[in-house]
Each structure stands twice: as C-alpha cells, then as structure tokens.
Amino acid sequence: MFLPYEKLYKIKNSDYNINLPFLDKQLVLKPVSNTEEEVFKIACWREKFFDAFPGKFYVTYSGTKNWLQKQVIDNNDRFLFMIFDNQQIIGHLGFFRFNQKTNSCEIDNVIKGIHGYKGLMTKALNLVIKFAFNELKLDYLTLRVFDDNKKAKKLYERCGFKNKVLIPLKKKNNGNTFYDWIECEANEAERYFCEMILKK
C-alpha cells in the first residue's frame, strides 16, 4: 500500500492528535470523525465561504454528512484535520489527490471558521506540512487557490508555497444562484486558479 494511504488509514477514526501550541493555548488537530458538531460546522463554513470554493450549491446537513463519510472518511485519497480549542472546533485543513507516481498531494480545505486567533492558520498549515514531509514522506505539496483570493495566497506564501501556473476558468451556471468554475481556454477566462507548489 502507498505509504500515505497506510499511515492515514491507521489514524482515521482513532484518537490520534497533533498538538498545536498557540499563544497561551494548547490547540489540537484531530482526524475528522463525522460527529454532529463537525458536520454542522463544515456545512456552515462551506456556505459562508462559498466564494473560495470551485462551486456553489445548496448546502444541507444531510448532504454534508454523506460527503464527509463517503468522500473523506471512506476515501483513501482524502484526509481532513479538525482544529480544536478544548471542545470548540475552530477550523480545518487536510490533504487531497495523492499521486503515487510523483509522491505528492494537494493541500485542501483550509478554513478558519471563527474570528480571532490571528496567525492560527499559518501555524496549523506549517504543522500539516511538517506532517506531510516527515510522517507521510511526501516529496512535494501542491494546492489551488483563486488568484484573486489575496489573503489566502499570502498565507500559502508565508508557509513557503511558490506560484507555479495560472489556470483559466469560466463560470458554468447550474441554476439561478448555483454554479461551478470550470477550466477553459485563456480567451474565455473570467477568473483564474493559481496552482502553487512547495518542495521538501
């Protein structure tokens, strides 16, 4: 089995924690486990921060719970850490699309869901990067972020990611207020993904 799959399979649905010291607090990263609170938070944040994702759709509790179970927990190719301050969930981030040939994967779903905690996601992402390189033994990481999302790009740059390529996108409507951003020819572009890379 591909090492990252083997490693992450062992810690899914386990008591595995990564300590995250933050100011005078001791935060913790835990594998997502599909609890009621986790589902509720993820659904709320998916709706709240819709413009940071490649599509907008009608978010429901049941749909989020189903997605979390089938597309994250039961899926070797995806992994999500929830960030806890005691019993309060304050954010999440994880991995997606592992590539065995290049020994790499994407950073995925980087969200701080509440106000405050300035600098939290920089510390959390650096910790996840360290985990990826030291524990999963990956050679490099990639991610995709909307090029106009300057705040997110600055976060990734602080953590060492470099711009690799711009990917042109156009909006495909799926109803009155729902849509997907899909790849297109450069002359059709309405927006861009910036693909970024970080080597070990």
N, C-alpha and C positions, 0 to 999 in steps of 0.2 A: 504494500500500500504506500502511496505517496506520503512522505513524512508529515507534511502539514495536515493532511486528512487524518492520519493516525493520531497525531498529537491532539488535534481539536476534537476528534471523536471521543477521546478519553475524558475531556473536560466538559463536554456538553452535558447538561443535566447533572452536574457534580457540584461540590462545594468549593471548587477552585476559585481562589480570589487573587487579585493583584492589588497590592496596597499602593495608594496614590497619596503621598503626603502633599497637603495643600494648605499653606499658611499655618494656622494653628489646628487644622483639622486632619483627620486620617480618613480620607475617602477610599473607596474600594471599587474596583472593576470586577464584575461578575458576569459569567455567561448568561445570556437571556434564557428564561425558563417558561415563558408564556403565562405568567401569573396575570390575574385580573388587572392589577395596577400597571404592569408592564404594557399590556395590550392597550389600556386606556391612554397611557402617556404617549406611546408610539403613534396611536391614531390621532390624538390631539395635535402632536407636533408635526405629523405628516400633513395635516390640514393647515396648520398655522404657517408652516414654512414651505408651502407648495411650490413657490417660485424657484426654489433651489433644487427641485427635482425635475426629471425629464418629462413628466406628465402630470396633468391634473385630472382627478377623478373624484367620484363620490366616496368619501372615506366613511366606513362603518366599523363598529366594534367587531362584529362577526367576521367581516372581510379581513380585518387586520389580524385577528386571532388565527384565522385559517392560513393567511400568508405567513405569519410568524412560525406556525408549526410546519407547514409543508415546504416553504421556500427558504427557511433559515434553520430551524432545529433539525429537520429531517434531511437537510440538503448538505452534503459534504462540501459543496462549493461556496458556502456562505457561513459567516460566523459573526455574531454580534455581542459586544460587551455592553452591559448597562452600567452607568456610573452612579454609585450610591453615596449619599452623605447620611450616615446612620441608616434609617429606613426609607429616606426620601430619595426617589430617583430624579437625577438632575440632568441626565444626558445619556447619549450612547454613541458608539462608533464600532467599526468592525472591518471585516475582510470580505472580498467577493472575487469571483472568477480567478481561481487558482490556475496557473499554467504550468503543467509539469515539464514541458519542453524547455521553457525559459526559467523555471524555478522562481516564479514571481506571482504576485497577485495584486488586486486593486484594494486601496483603502476605500471604505464605503460607509455611508450613513452617519456622517459626522455631524452631530446635533447637540448643542447646549440648549436645553429646553426652558431654562428659567433665567431671570435677570440676576446680576451679581456674579460672583466667582470669577472676577477678571483674571484672565490668564489660564483658566482651567483647561480649555481645550488644547492649548499648546502643551501643557504638561501631560495631559491624557494621551494626546497623539504621539508625543515623544516616547511615552511608555509603551504604547502599542507598537511603534516602530521597533523599539528595542526587543520586544517580544517576538516580532516577526523575524528579525535577523538572528537573534540568539537562540530562541526556542524552536521556531519553525524552520530555521536555517535557509531562509529565502535569500536570493541574490539581489533582488531589487523590488521596489514597490512602484505602482502607478496609481493615478487617480484621474477622474474627470470632474471638472468644475466649470460652471458657466463663466466665461471670460469677463462678464460684466459684474460678477459677484466679487468685488474688490476685497471685501472683508475676509471672505473665505480664502481667497488667493494669498493674502498676506499671512494668514495662519499657516498655510502649507509652505510658504516660502520661509517662514521662521523655523519650520521643522526640517528645512533642507531640500524641499522639492524644487525642481527646476522646470521651467516651461519646455515642453517637447514639441508640440504641434497644436495648431488650431483646427477644429473640426467644424465645418459649416453646418448649420441647422435651419430648418424651416418648421413652422407650426402646422400641424395637421389637426384640424378640428374634429372632435368626436361628440358634438352636441353644442348647445348654447354656450356653456361655460367650461367644457372639458376639452382637453387637447393633449397631444404628445409632441415633443420636439424630436424630429427625425433628421437623420443625416441627409444632406442634399449636395448639389453642385454649388460651387463657390458663388456663381452669379445669382443663385436663388436664396442666399443666406439672409436670415433675419436675426440670427443670434449665433454664438459660437460656444462650443466646448473648448476649454483649454485642457489638453492632456499634459499631466506633469509626471515627473519621474524622480525617484530617489534611489541611488545605488548604495549598496552596503559599504 
